[in-house]
Amino acid sequence: MKITKYPQSCILVDTGIKKILFDPGILKYKDEYFDVFNSCDAVFVTHKHSDHCNVELISSLKKEIAVFSTSEVAGAYPELSNLKTISEGDTVQIGNATVTAVKAIHGYQPKMRGNEVYENIGYTLSDGKKTIYITSDTICFPTDIKTDVICIPVTGHGVTMSAYEASLFSKETGAKVVILTHMDNPAFEVDYAYIDKHFANAGVEYTILEIGDQFTIG
């Protein structure tokens, strides 16, 4: 499988048979991405925030592209008329890939008042050989998920895990590849020294993919 990194938390996975897009948001979006996104087979959105759900983009994609997300997203954006609602524990088969909606808990801090997330999900994608875990914007919680690759936020600020929690959470999943996400919002300054310190303390190596960078597993 090939992973391509797009802005913020947007990940494109090419399984070799199908192309599956996760969390296309508004931050740093460029029109040049449209043709790539419009060639996907499915789109999965974790939650309603615009840095994960670019409503104008998603609603303009070909109608045969399946779109999946929570009932909260469906309620917030009725213009996404072809959205199919899923919740934690549901699975969707896209070609040779099984996508499973898994637990995620969006953090809260007072600047979010009025834009709280009450329904948030992460996703695992497996082609039967390798698994990719996309955590969404989540705080730390006990998990039994095991994965080969984890895409995880580290910016903290009460919204997601900080690097301290993310390093330990990643280690607990057994991920051999840790891809950091959610680093393109200027409101949440990225402390690279803090990231280095805590991932080193946990004995976990991490990867930062620039926009457009690719990583192949399997």
PEMORA-V676426 format. One line per field, one symbol per residue. burial: b if it has 16 or more other ideal C-beta (glycine too) atoms within 10 Angstrom, else e. Layout:
BEGIN
burial=???
END
This chain:
BEGIN
burial=bebbbbbbbbbbbbbeebbbbbbbbbbebeeebeeebeebbbbbbbbbbebbbbbebbeebeeebbbbbbebbbebbeebeebeebeeeeebebeebebbbbbbebbeeeeeeeeebebbbbbbbbbeebbbbbbbbbbbeebebebbbbbbbbbbeebbbbbbbbbbbbebbebebbbbbbbbbeebebeeeebeebbeebebebeebeeeeeeebe
END
